[in-house]
Amino acid sequence: MTNRSPHAPEPAVSAPPTSTPSDLLTLPEAAELLRAPVATLRYWRHLGSGPRSFRLGRRVLYRRDDVQAWVDAQRSSGSR
């Protein structure tokens, strides 16, 4: 038995962050978001210079946050 009042608020428990399917982008979706050809993203992946990506089975996926962080980094490293 606990000493908690029946009207006391429950302690807040935060769930660990997880990626939802909408947070993961396929290669064509990432290309569309960046307004770049799919071939350009493939080339960047080959060079290791584009947004962070990973393989899940045979598919290349991008996290939306990683794509946005890469865009922000490109913007901040610009000469303007």
matplotlib code that plots the C-alpha trace (Angstrom):
import matplotlib.pyplot as plt

x = [0.0, 1.3, 0.9, 0.0, -3.2, -5.7, -5.8, -2.1, -0.9, 1.0, 4.8, 5.7, 7.4, 9.0, 9.3, 12.5, 12.5, 11.7, 11.6, 8.2, 7.9, 7.2, 10.6, 12.4, 12.8, 13.6, 16.2, 13.5, 11.8, 15.0, 15.8, 12.4, 12.8, 16.2, 15.0, 17.9, 18.1, 18.3, 21.6, 23.0, 22.2, 23.7, 26.9, 27.0, 26.5, 29.4, 31.6, 30.4, 29.5, 25.7, 23.2, 23.8, 22.1, 21.9, 20.9, 18.0, 18.1, 18.5, 17.0, 18.9, 17.1, 17.6, 16.3, 14.4, 16.3, 19.6, 18.6, 17.6, 20.8, 22.8, 20.9, 21.5, 25.2, 25.5, 23.7, 26.0, 29.2, 28.2, 30.1, 27.1]
y = [0.0, 3.5, 6.7, 8.7, 10.7, 9.5, 13.0, 13.5, 13.9, 11.1, 11.7, 12.6, 9.8, 10.7, 8.0, 7.7, 9.4, 7.0, 7.6, 7.4, 6.3, 9.9, 10.9, 8.5, 9.6, 7.4, 8.5, 10.0, 11.7, 13.3, 14.4, 16.0, 17.7, 19.1, 19.8, 17.9, 15.0, 11.5, 11.0, 14.0, 12.5, 9.2, 11.0, 12.9, 9.6, 8.1, 11.1, 11.2, 14.9, 14.9, 14.5, 11.5, 8.4, 4.7, 1.4, -0.5, -3.8, -2.8, 0.6, 3.9, 6.1, 9.6, 11.0, 14.2, 15.8, 14.8, 16.3, 19.6, 19.7, 19.2, 22.1, 24.3, 23.5, 24.3, 27.5, 28.5, 27.6, 29.7, 32.9, 35.2]
z = [0.0, -0.8, 1.1, -1.9, -1.9, -4.5, -5.9, -6.2, -9.8, -11.4, -11.8, -15.3, -17.2, -20.5, -23.1, -25.0, -28.3, -31.2, -34.9, -36.5, -40.1, -41.1, -39.5, -41.9, -45.5, -48.5, -51.0, -53.4, -50.4, -49.2, -52.7, -53.0, -49.7, -50.7, -54.3, -55.7, -58.1, -56.6, -58.4, -56.6, -53.2, -54.3, -55.3, -52.0, -50.2, -52.2, -51.3, -47.7, -48.0, -47.9, -45.1, -42.8, -44.1, -43.2, -44.6, -43.3, -45.1, -48.8, -48.4, -47.9, -45.4, -44.0, -40.7, -41.3, -38.4, -40.0, -43.3, -41.6, -39.6, -42.7, -44.5, -41.4, -41.4, -45.1, -44.5, -41.6, -43.5, -46.5, -47.3, -47.0]

ax = plt.figure().add_subplot(projection="3d")
ax.plot(x, y, z, "-o")
ax.set_aspect("equal")
plt.show()
